[in-house]
């Protein structure tokens, strides 16, 4: 069950000390002069620094309003899914009455429609292998998605994986052998967009080529990686972590937000001395089914790094909310720990290379369980509420039909 509100007398006070400016991409980054809610830098948000969560008391807004049922087809009816879909939701996006979902165990995108009772059903699955010629036959490890101007953007983890121990099956010798195996799967280096167009039932569908001529495209994948990973491999901050598995502070992309041609990718890892990373891209459609990274940043660079002081937490998901960017943040490793939704104000305007904790607005503290209910993805509803999906869901969320699962719905304060 979700962790109950704390009973401490109050949160810690005071803002975190500003760290010295670091050299990023050959220049000294400037700290922003106002915090996310417009107050002065010396005045902490709600009486504390934005990311001081250890002594933080839950407020009524941090308790879910209610649970929302999402109802999938049984996995036996789906060609692309071998296990119950409900246990592996890794990313989500909402567009009007449509809930889009992805899993880190498939090569498909799931569409559900809002029902009269407020839940989501009428499940339909779209196979991405029918849209893209992928280099491998493994899952894409899809982690993030965003809807922008009749396009659905998708990103894979770009991560290595280490074999998990199986204490119920293996002895010590085999466990050690499994832990020594690190795998690189080419499909995980996936960054793409797919056209959306209205189908015969009036709902949006994923198509390889739309009636208006728009075509699906992805960042070129070759030799086991894509162009983004090849550029990042040369970066002094990220490059050393491309050969470290996810969940071990290796590179692990888990969120995506889009505004026009500008794409932001949120990293669960690496976290560098408490500073989390976000990658900004400017993407061009070459018209041949390929997306290209423009030379827009730092004297012709194809990407820009943003360093965020998130108290050692990584980015688990992200979504645009008007002029602010909301981030779901939590532990980089697979463990229980603080989870929150925080905000960056106007990321597409005066957004510097380094953003310190007191410049980041606190939005929600998300409850978690003991070994269960790790918030993995979130989305904004048309009613400006936050819908949250969990990895390792608590059994109370799972219905007996092996199909349905309950998500949490939170109220969201006005920006």
Phi, psi and omega in degrees: 000153180300149180298136182280156179304145180288163181241020179290163186284340179174165181282165174294150183252159171094155181267151178291148179292142178288129177283152177300145178296138181253156176282121179234123179053038173084005179220161180273115181289151179257140176281146178291152187265350178228152178275176190298330182263009174090000179277173183286155181301333183277357183249104184297147178292126177053035173080015180202167171292154188301329185249017176276087187261346186296322180256015187283134175271137172297139171256167178305328180292341182272000178259131182304140175295317180191174174261147181241125182277131170244131190239112180264161166295153174297142185297339177294339181269357187246128182291330188265359187230129181256344182231164180307126183297329189297338184274353189231032177291123183241343179203156183204157175207147179240132176229102186058242183261016180252131174252118175262138181223149171229159178239150176275010181241010185224179171240035185227165174242137183252136178242130175232148181254145177293136181257168183298332181274005180092351176274189181230136180207211183052051186296136170222139182250138179243122184275116182287341177289346175270353178256320184239148173270093186275150185284341183231178179246020179260174177295159181277343188058051179296133184234336184214154179207155179206144176255129181211115174050057177062027172236144170251117179266143183222144177222138173268173187290336187057029190244152167280161176226144176255142178299136180279145172295150177234079187299335181277349184242327191245150172274188185297315184298313182290326177298315179297320179296317179296320181293341178274357182261118176244130186243141172248120179248122188301326183295339181290342180270068192237121173220114191210166169224147184231135178296144171250134173215155185289130179270186183293336179271004179085359180257154179291145178233153171276130179225150177290319178224124181277163180298333179273006176098351179295139182238147173296145179214155177216157174294132189306132178247126178200151176052041174084356178219181172243178184297325179299312181298324179294322177290319180293332181299337180268357184278133182292337181271317185262326187312313182297343185262358179290341180255016176248134183296158173298158182069003176236024184075015169283171181298136183204098180277127184231354181219154177215139173222145189225139172219104184066236178269356183269128184237130177249132178244127179263133184254126170290324174210157003280158168248126187253104180049047178087353181262124177270165187238143172227138181255131175252133179234154170239111192251135180246137175272116182281350176085002179241029183080013183236137173259136183241142177276117181287152176274078187253333195251147168044068176058049175094009178290152182265002177203167177223135177265139172243130181257125185238128178276092185251026176065030179086359180272152176262168180271124182260335177190169181204153180204144176281139176228085185067240181265002179245156178252122178265136180239133168268119186238147181191190183299146176283329181265171183275080182206168175287147179174175183302139175227136184211161167252125180235168185228146170246125184276132174048062181293344183263004176250248182277074185244112189269174183292331181234129176237122184271165189303318184287353177263004183249127183277139176270131183248305183215148165256123183265123178296152175223162179263188176263099183081002180222172173055057173268111182302127187242330181206158177210163180207159177263133177275165176300337178272012178061048173242163183253122176257127187239132174251150186239144166273157184047057185297145175298141182305333180294344179276342189264130179273159188290350184275003182064013183241318191262153181213148178259130174257164179262141178242126181244148169287151181234126178294148178295138181295000000 
